C-alpha cells in the first residue's frame, strides 16, 4: 500500500512540473534538429514548437525502470544523447501519454504536421490522436516502421474543418515489451504545422473594466511585434477573454473592445514589417483557463490571446525557398 502511494505521489510530482514555455526573447524560428541517424528535420517554429507539458500519463505493463519513467522528459526540446541516458520517457508496454502545447498549436499543412523524437534502437509503434480541447479526440493513425511523423490529412477530416489543435495523445501498441525501456521512448514532440500563440494578462494592458491601452502596455506589445515581424506574412487573430464577473453580454462586449484595441496597435506597428491580415474575436467568459472561483484564477482568465498563422511559405525549409 505504501509503495503504491509513493508511486502516485511521485507521478503527481512529475505531472505538476512547471510547463517548459520558452520566453519570448529566446524564441528562435526555423530551426533544424539533428536525429539519431545524423539526418536533420526542419521545425518551422523552432524552439517554441515543442510540447510544453505532459498532462496525463498511464504507464504500460510491463513498465520501464523508474529512471526512464518521468513523463516530463518528453516535454521541451530534444536532449537525447545516447540510449539509456535518462533524457526521455519510456511509456511502457501499451502505455499512454497526453502532451499539451501552450505557446503554440498546430494545423493541417501540406505534408507532416507533427514530428516525434522517438529514440532508442528501434521505433516502437504507437497511435496518434489529436484534440483542440482535451475532450474530443481525432485518431490520426499509427507511427511505426521508422516513420516519426504524423499528417492530420490521414484522418480524412471535412475540407471545411480548420481547427487549431493543442493536445496530442500517444498510445503504445505493444510492439516491444522487453528490457529496461519497454514501449515507445519519447524525447520530444514538435509541431511542424505550427501556429504561434501569444498570451498576455489583461491587467498588463488595461485598467479594470477599461479597453484603452495603458502606457505600460506598449512595452509588452512591442515584444510581441518584434517576434511577429520575423514571420513576414501571416493571418493574426486577436481574441479577448474575461472572467465571469458581470453579465455574459457585458463580458462579450468588453472582450471585443479589448481585442480591437490590441488589433489597432498591432496594425499600426506591423504595417511596414510584412503582410498581415488581422481579425478580432471576443470569447468573453466562455473559455476560462483557470477557475473563476479564486482571485488568481480570475486574473488568469482576463487575457488577450494573439494567434499567428504563418503563410505556407514559412513552412518551407530555407534552402528550398
VEXDREN-2710 file (C-alpha; in Angstrom, 1 decimal):
% VEXDREN-2710
k/r/px/py/pz
1/UNK/0.0/0.0/0.0
2/UNK/2.8/2.4/1.0
3/UNK/4.7/1.7/-2.3
4/UNK/1.6/2.4/-4.3
5/UNK/1.1/5.7/-2.5
6/UNK/4.7/6.6/-3.0
7/UNK/4.5/5.9/-6.7
8/UNK/1.4/8.0/-7.3
9/UNK/2.9/10.8/-5.2
10/UNK/6.0/10.8/-7.5
11/UNK/3.8/10.7/-10.6
12/UNK/1.8/13.6/-9.4
13/UNK/5.0/15.5/-8.9
14/UNK/6.0/14.8/-12.5
15/UNK/2.7/15.9/-13.9
16/UNK/2.7/19.2/-11.9
17/UNK/6.2/20.2/-13.1
18/UNK/6.2/23.7/-14.4
19/UNK/5.5/23.8/-18.2
20/UNK/8.5/24.4/-20.4
21/UNK/7.3/27.6/-22.0
22/UNK/10.0/29.5/-24.0
23/UNK/10.4/33.2/-23.0
24/UNK/9.7/35.5/-26.0
25/UNK/13.2/36.8/-26.1
26/UNK/14.6/33.3/-26.5
27/UNK/12.3/32.1/-29.3
28/UNK/14.2/31.1/-32.4
29/UNK/12.2/30.2/-35.5
30/UNK/13.0/27.9/-38.4
31/UNK/15.5/25.5/-36.8
32/UNK/16.9/22.2/-38.0
33/UNK/17.2/19.4/-35.4
34/UNK/19.6/16.5/-35.6
35/UNK/18.2/13.0/-35.4
36/UNK/19.7/9.8/-34.1
37/UNK/20.8/8.8/-37.6
38/UNK/22.5/12.2/-38.1
39/UNK/19.9/13.4/-40.5
40/UNK/18.0/16.6/-39.9
41/UNK/14.4/17.6/-39.5
42/UNK/13.1/21.2/-40.2
43/UNK/10.9/22.7/-37.5
44/UNK/9.4/26.0/-38.7
45/UNK/8.5/27.4/-35.3
46/UNK/11.9/26.3/-34.0
47/UNK/12.4/26.0/-30.2
48/UNK/8.8/27.2/-29.4
49/UNK/7.3/24.3/-31.4
50/UNK/7.7/21.6/-28.7
51/UNK/5.1/20.3/-26.3
52/UNK/5.3/22.3/-23.1
53/UNK/4.0/19.8/-20.6
54/UNK/2.6/16.3/-20.1
55/UNK/-0.8/16.5/-18.6
56/UNK/-1.6/12.7/-18.4
57/UNK/0.5/9.6/-18.2
58/UNK/-0.6/6.0/-17.8
59/UNK/2.3/3.6/-17.6
60/UNK/2.1/0.4/-19.5
61/UNK/2.6/-3.1/-18.3
62/UNK/5.4/-4.0/-18.1
63/UNK/6.6/-0.5/-17.3
64/UNK/10.0/0.9/-17.7
65/UNK/12.5/1.2/-14.9
66/UNK/11.9/4.3/-12.7
67/UNK/14.8/6.3/-14.1
68/UNK/13.1/6.1/-17.6
69/UNK/9.6/6.8/-16.4
70/UNK/9.4/10.6/-15.9
71/UNK/6.8/11.8/-18.4
72/UNK/8.0/15.4/-18.3
73/UNK/11.2/14.3/-20.1
74/UNK/9.0/14.2/-23.2
75/UNK/8.4/18.0/-22.9
76/UNK/10.6/20.7/-24.3
77/UNK/13.3/20.5/-27.0
78/UNK/15.0/17.1/-27.7
79/UNK/18.0/16.5/-25.5
80/UNK/18.7/12.8/-26.1
81/UNK/22.4/11.9/-26.3
82/UNK/22.6/8.1/-26.2
83/UNK/20.4/5.2/-25.5
84/UNK/19.9/4.5/-21.8
85/UNK/20.6/8.1/-20.7
86/UNK/17.6/9.5/-18.8
87/UNK/16.6/12.4/-21.1
88/UNK/13.4/10.7/-22.4
89/UNK/10.4/8.8/-21.1
90/UNK/9.6/5.2/-21.9
91/UNK/5.8/4.8/-21.7
92/UNK/5.8/1.1/-21.0
93/UNK/4.0/-1.6/-23.0
94/UNK/0.7/-0.2/-24.2
95/UNK/1.2/2.9/-22.0
96/UNK/-0.3/6.3/-22.9
97/UNK/0.8/9.9/-22.7
98/UNK/-1.0/13.2/-23.4
99/UNK/1.0/16.3/-24.2
100/UNK/-0.1/19.9/-24.3
101/UNK/1.2/22.8/-26.4
102/UNK/0.7/26.1/-24.6
103/UNK/2.6/28.7/-26.6
104/UNK/1.8/27.2/-30.0
105/UNK/-0.8/24.9/-31.6
106/UNK/-0.8/23.1/-34.9
107/UNK/-2.9/22.9/-38.1
108/UNK/-3.1/20.7/-41.2
109/UNK/-0.5/21.9/-43.7
110/UNK/0.9/20.2/-46.8
111/UNK/2.8/17.1/-45.5
112/UNK/3.5/16.1/-41.9
113/UNK/2.1/18.2/-39.1
114/UNK/3.7/16.6/-36.1
115/UNK/7.2/15.1/-35.5
116/UNK/8.0/12.7/-32.7
117/UNK/11.6/12.4/-31.5
118/UNK/11.3/8.6/-30.7
119/UNK/14.7/7.3/-29.7
120/UNK/16.4/4.1/-28.8
121/UNK/17.5/1.2/-31.0
122/UNK/14.2/1.0/-32.9
123/UNK/11.0/3.0/-33.5
124/UNK/8.3/1.3/-31.4
125/UNK/4.8/1.6/-32.8
126/UNK/2.2/3.9/-31.3
127/UNK/-1.0/5.5/-32.3
128/UNK/-1.5/9.3/-32.5
129/UNK/-4.7/11.2/-31.6
130/UNK/-5.2/15.0/-31.6
131/UNK/-7.6/17.4/-29.9
132/UNK/-8.3/21.1/-29.7
133/UNK/-9.9/20.9/-26.2
134/UNK/-8.6/17.7/-24.5
135/UNK/-12.2/16.3/-24.7
136/UNK/-12.9/15.4/-28.3
137/UNK/-10.2/13.3/-29.9
138/UNK/-9.4/12.6/-33.5
139/UNK/-7.5/9.4/-34.5
140/UNK/-4.7/10.3/-36.9
141/UNK/-3.1/6.8/-37.3
142/UNK/-0.1/4.8/-36.4
143/UNK/3.6/5.8/-36.3
144/UNK/5.8/2.8/-37.0
145/UNK/8.4/1.3/-39.3
146/UNK/11.0/4.1/-39.0
147/UNK/8.5/6.9/-39.6
148/UNK/8.4/9.5/-36.9
149/UNK/5.8/12.0/-38.2
150/UNK/2.0/12.3/-38.5
151/UNK/-0.2/14.0/-41.0
152/UNK/-3.6/15.3/-40.0
153/UNK/-4.8/14.7/-43.5
154/UNK/-4.8/10.9/-42.7
155/UNK/-7.9/11.5/-40.6
156/UNK/-9.9/12.4/-43.7
157/UNK/-11.5/15.4/-41.9
158/UNK/-14.1/17.5/-43.8
159/UNK/-12.4/20.1/-46.0
160/UNK/-14.1/22.9/-44.1
161/UNK/-12.7/21.7/-40.7
162/UNK/-9.8/24.1/-40.0
163/UNK/-9.3/23.7/-36.2
164/UNK/-6.2/24.5/-34.3
165/UNK/-5.1/21.7/-32.1
166/UNK/-3.2/21.9/-28.8
167/UNK/-3.2/18.3/-27.5
168/UNK/-1.6/15.0/-28.7
169/UNK/-2.3/11.6/-27.2
170/UNK/0.2/8.7/-27.9
171/UNK/-0.7/5.1/-27.1
172/UNK/2.0/2.4/-27.4
173/UNK/0.9/-0.6/-29.4
174/UNK/3.0/-3.2/-27.5
175/UNK/5.4/-4.0/-30.3
176/UNK/8.4/-4.3/-28.0
177/UNK/7.7/-5.1/-24.3
178/UNK/11.1/-6.3/-23.0
179/UNK/14.2/-4.8/-21.4
180/UNK/14.6/-1.7/-19.2
181/UNK/12.6/0.6/-21.5
182/UNK/9.6/-1.2/-22.9
183/UNK/7.2/0.8/-25.1
184/UNK/7.8/3.9/-27.1
185/UNK/10.7/6.1/-26.0
186/UNK/9.7/9.7/-26.4
187/UNK/12.3/12.5/-26.1
188/UNK/10.2/15.4/-27.6
189/UNK/7.1/16.1/-29.6
190/UNK/7.1/19.0/-32.1
191/UNK/4.6/20.8/-34.3
192/UNK/5.6/21.1/-38.0
193/UNK/2.3/22.9/-39.0
194/UNK/2.9/25.2/-36.1
195/UNK/0.7/28.2/-35.1
196/UNK/2.2/30.7/-32.7
197/UNK/0.1/31.5/-29.6
198/UNK/0.9/34.6/-27.6
199/UNK/-0.9/35.3/-24.3
200/UNK/-0.9/38.4/-22.2
201/UNK/-2.8/39.1/-19.0
202/UNK/-5.3/41.9/-19.4
203/UNK/-4.1/43.7/-16.3
204/UNK/-0.8/44.4/-18.1
205/UNK/-2.7/46.1/-20.9
206/UNK/-5.8/47.7/-19.4
207/UNK/-7.1/49.2/-16.2
208/UNK/-10.0/47.4/-14.6
209/UNK/-13.1/47.3/-16.8
210/UNK/-11.4/49.5/-19.4
211/UNK/-10.4/48.9/-23.0
212/UNK/-7.9/51.7/-23.6
213/UNK/-4.3/50.5/-23.7
214/UNK/-2.2/51.7/-20.8
215/UNK/1.2/53.3/-21.4
216/UNK/2.8/50.3/-19.8
217/UNK/1.1/48.0/-22.3
218/UNK/3.3/49.3/-25.1
219/UNK/6.4/47.6/-23.8
220/UNK/4.6/44.3/-23.6
221/UNK/3.1/44.5/-27.1
222/UNK/6.5/45.7/-28.6
223/UNK/7.9/42.3/-27.5
224/UNK/5.2/40.6/-29.5
225/UNK/5.7/42.9/-32.5
226/UNK/9.4/42.1/-32.7
227/UNK/8.6/38.4/-32.7
228/UNK/5.7/38.5/-35.1
229/UNK/7.7/40.6/-37.6
230/UNK/10.0/37.5/-38.0
231/UNK/7.1/35.9/-39.8
232/UNK/6.8/38.2/-42.8
233/UNK/3.3/37.0/-43.9
234/UNK/0.6/35.7/-41.7
235/UNK/-3.0/35.8/-40.6
236/UNK/-3.5/37.1/-37.0
237/UNK/-6.4/36.5/-34.7
238/UNK/-6.7/38.7/-31.6
239/UNK/-9.1/37.4/-29.1
240/UNK/-10.4/39.0/-25.9
241/UNK/-11.2/36.9/-22.7
242/UNK/-12.7/37.9/-19.4
243/UNK/-13.5/36.3/-16.0
244/UNK/-17.1/35.5/-15.1
245/UNK/-17.8/38.7/-13.1
246/UNK/-20.6/40.9/-14.6
247/UNK/-23.1/39.7/-17.1
248/UNK/-22.4/37.5/-20.2
249/UNK/-23.2/40.4/-22.6
250/UNK/-21.0/42.8/-20.7
251/UNK/-18.1/40.4/-20.8
252/UNK/-18.5/39.8/-24.5
253/UNK/-18.5/43.5/-25.2
254/UNK/-15.5/44.1/-23.0
255/UNK/-13.6/41.3/-24.7
256/UNK/-14.4/42.7/-28.1
257/UNK/-13.3/46.2/-27.2
258/UNK/-10.0/45.0/-25.8
259/UNK/-9.3/42.8/-28.8
260/UNK/-10.0/45.7/-31.1
261/UNK/-7.7/48.0/-29.1
262/UNK/-4.8/45.5/-29.4
263/UNK/-5.6/44.9/-33.1
264/UNK/-5.4/48.7/-33.8
265/UNK/-2.0/48.9/-32.2
266/UNK/-0.6/45.8/-33.9
267/UNK/-1.9/47.1/-37.3
268/UNK/-0.2/50.4/-36.9
269/UNK/3.1/48.9/-35.8
270/UNK/3.2/46.0/-38.2
271/UNK/2.2/47.8/-41.4
272/UNK/5.7/48.3/-42.6
273/UNK/7.1/45.0/-41.4
274/UNK/5.2/42.5/-43.5
275/UNK/1.9/41.4/-44.9
276/UNK/-0.7/40.7/-42.1
277/UNK/-4.4/40.1/-42.1
278/UNK/-5.6/40.9/-38.5
279/UNK/-9.0/39.9/-37.2
280/UNK/-10.6/40.0/-33.8
281/UNK/-13.0/37.9/-31.8
282/UNK/-14.4/38.1/-28.3
283/UNK/-14.9/34.9/-26.2
284/UNK/-15.9/36.8/-23.1
285/UNK/-16.1/34.4/-20.1
286/UNK/-16.7/31.3/-22.3
287/UNK/-13.1/30.0/-22.5
288/UNK/-11.6/30.1/-19.0
289/UNK/-8.1/28.6/-18.5
290/UNK/-8.4/28.7/-14.7
291/UNK/-11.1/28.7/-12.0
292/UNK/-13.3/31.8/-11.7
293/UNK/-13.8/31.0/-8.0
294/UNK/-10.4/32.4/-7.0
295/UNK/-8.8/35.8/-7.4
296/UNK/-5.7/34.2/-9.1
297/UNK/-7.9/32.2/-11.4
298/UNK/-9.9/35.3/-12.5
299/UNK/-6.7/37.2/-13.2
300/UNK/-5.5/34.3/-15.5
301/UNK/-8.8/34.3/-17.3
302/UNK/-8.7/38.1/-18.0
303/UNK/-6.4/38.0/-21.0
304/UNK/-5.8/38.8/-24.7
305/UNK/-4.6/36.0/-26.9
306/UNK/-2.8/36.5/-30.2
307/UNK/-2.7/33.6/-32.7
308/UNK/-0.3/33.9/-35.6
309/UNK/-1.0/31.6/-38.5
310/UNK/2.0/31.8/-40.9
311/UNK/1.7/31.8/-44.6
312/UNK/2.5/28.4/-46.2
313/UNK/5.9/29.8/-47.4
314/UNK/7.0/29.9/-43.7
315/UNK/6.9/26.1/-43.5
316/UNK/9.3/25.6/-46.4
317/UNK/13.0/24.9/-45.3
318/UNK/15.1/28.0/-46.1
319/UNK/17.4/26.1/-48.5
320/UNK/14.3/25.2/-50.7
321/UNK/12.9/28.8/-50.9
END
